[in-house]
Amino acid sequence: MSSYLDPSRLAGIGMTSARTRERLVQRLTDQGIADLRVLDRIRQVPRHLFVDEALGSRAYEDTALPIGFGQTISQPYIVARMTEALLAGGALRKVLEIGTGCGYQTAVLAPLVGEVYSVERIASLLGRARRNLRELRIRNVHCRHDDGALGWPARAPFDGILVAAAPAAVPPALFEQLDVGGRLVAPVGPDGRQELIRYTKGEHRVHRESLGPVQFVPMLSGLQR
């Protein structure tokens, strides 16, 4: 049997055990995460697979961790909060994710929606994400190495967009690719003054709702190997 199907590797041991994951889920519940589907994904997704082995014992702490290239795997609470905010309001058939990173947010989201189209500007990270998603047998994710500010126009429109890095303002291309009635969740603003915003696109205007302060790496343009 190939290694990526090793049940013990997926389940984890010690600090990555089911008991440790359950403590994390309880913490998120205490912080207000109420969507049981999202909590179950946090429980099921083996976050230790998405971080370097040296950080494996910290995988189920509610904190962001470095994944190289100046990027981080987001804090579980933030992953849960963004996923819950995106799902609120009805089922989503087609979601655009900006910033695949190591694939953790993608893995949490993917089984809860129809299809995910994920864009990452750093090729090495995208390769890692693809391996992680393949190991978990998640097959409804389509990945692309490109500048996230451009979105994925060939696959538009999307009824959901999730942005995992902070632009000063949401790139116009993303609003253009959001379907009427669709929701876009993104951290917006300069370092130290970012807010998590949920936008809902109407026929004639976009409704903006602040979900509170956050701290994300900035959204950068251009491609990186």
Residue pairs with C-beta under 8 A, 6 or more apart in sequence:
3 9
4 134
4 135
9 46
9 49
10 46
10 49
10 135
10 136
11 17
11 18
11 46
12 18
12 20
12 21
12 46
12 48
12 59
14 20
14 57
15 56
15 57
15 58
15 59
15 60
16 46
16 47
16 48
16 56
16 57
16 59
16 60
20 60
21 42
21 43
21 60
22 43
23 60
24 42
24 43
24 60
24 61
24 62
24 76
25 39
25 42
25 43
27 62
27 77
28 39
28 42
28 62
28 76
28 77
28 80
29 39
31 77
33 39
33 77
33 80
33 81
33 84
34 84
35 80
35 83
35 84
35 87
35 88
37 87
37 112
38 80
38 83
38 84
38 87
38 108
38 112
39 80
41 83
41 107
41 108
41 109
41 111
41 112
42 76
42 79
42 80
42 108
45 104
45 107
45 108
45 136
46 136
47 59
47 60
47 73
47 76
47 104
48 56
48 59
48 60
49 132
49 135
49 136
50 59
50 67
50 73
50 102
50 103
50 104
50 107
50 132
51 58
51 59
51 65
51 67
51 73
51 102
52 67
52 68
55 65
55 66
58 65
59 65
60 76
62 75
62 76
62 77
63 75
64 72
64 73
64 74
64 75
64 78
65 72
65 73
66 72
67 73
67 101
67 102
67 125
67 128
68 124
68 125
69 122
69 124
69 125
69 224
70 217
71 101
71 122
71 125
71 217
72 101
72 217
73 101
73 102
73 104
74 82
74 101
74 104
74 105
74 164
74 216
78 196
78 214
79 104
79 105
79 108
80 108
81 196
81 211
82 105
82 162
82 164
82 185
82 196
83 105
83 108
83 109
83 112
83 162
85 183
85 185
85 196
85 198
85 211
86 92
86 95
86 109
86 160
86 162
86 183
86 185
86 198
87 112
87 113
88 183
89 183
89 200
91 113
91 114
92 112
92 113
92 114
92 159
92 160
92 183
93 113
93 114
93 115
93 159
94 113
94 114
94 115
94 117
94 155
94 157
94 158
94 159
94 160
95 109
95 113
95 114
95 115
95 116
95 117
95 158
95 159
95 160
95 161
95 162
96 116
96 117
96 118
96 119
96 151
96 152
96 155
96 156
96 158
96 160
96 161
96 162
96 174
96 177
97 105
97 106
97 109
97 116
97 117
97 118
97 119
97 161
97 162
97 163
97 164
98 119
98 148
98 149
98 151
98 161
98 162
98 163
98 164
98 165
98 174
98 186
98 219
99 105
99 119
99 120
99 148
99 163
99 164
99 165
99 219
100 106
100 118
100 119
100 120
100 125
100 126
100 129
100 143
100 164
101 120
101 125
101 129
101 164
102 125
102 128
102 129
102 132
103 128
103 129
103 130
103 132
103 133
104 132
105 162
105 164
106 116
106 118
106 129
106 133
106 138
106 141
107 132
107 133
107 136
107 138
109 116
109 162
110 116
110 133
110 138
110 140
110 141
111 138
111 140
113 140
113 160
114 140
115 140
115 141
115 142
116 140
116 141
116 142
117 141
117 142
117 144
117 152
117 155
117 158
118 129
118 141
118 142
118 143
118 144
119 143
119 144
119 145
119 146
119 147
119 148
119 150
119 151
119 152
120 126
120 129
120 143
120 144
120 145
120 146
120 148
121 145
121 146
121 147
121 148
121 220
121 221
121 222
121 223
121 224
122 224
122 225
123 145
123 223
123 224
123 225
124 224
124 225
126 143
126 145
129 143
130 143
133 141
142 155
144 152
145 223
146 152
146 223
147 221
147 222
147 223
148 163
148 165
148 171
148 219
149 167
149 171
149 173
149 174
149 219
149 221
150 171
150 173
151 161
151 171
151 173
151 174
151 176
151 177
152 177
153 173
153 177
156 176
156 177
156 179
157 177
157 178
157 179
157 182
158 177
158 178
158 179
158 182
159 178
159 179
159 181
159 182
159 183
160 182
160 183
160 184
161 174
161 177
161 178
161 182
161 183
161 184
161 185
161 186
162 184
162 185
162 186
163 170
163 174
163 184
163 185
163 186
163 187
163 219
164 216
165 187
165 216
165 217
165 218
165 219
165 220
166 186
166 187
166 188
166 189
166 191
166 194
166 214
166 216
166 217
166 218
166 219
167 186
167 188
167 218
167 219
168 188
168 189
168 190
169 188
170 184
170 186
170 188
170 197
170 199
174 184
174 186
175 184
175 199
175 201
175 206
178 184
178 199
178 201
179 201
180 201
180 202
180 203
181 200
181 201
181 202
182 200
182 201
183 198
183 199
183 200
183 201
184 198
184 199
184 200
184 201
185 196
185 197
185 198
185 199
185 211
186 196
186 197
186 199
187 194
187 195
187 196
187 197
187 214
187 215
187 216
188 194
188 195
188 196
188 197
189 195
191 215
191 218
192 215
194 213
194 214
194 215
194 216
195 210
195 211
195 212
195 213
195 214
196 210
196 211
196 212
196 213
196 214
197 208
197 209
197 210
197 211
198 208
198 209
198 211
199 206
199 207
199 208
199 209
200 206
200 207
200 209
201 207
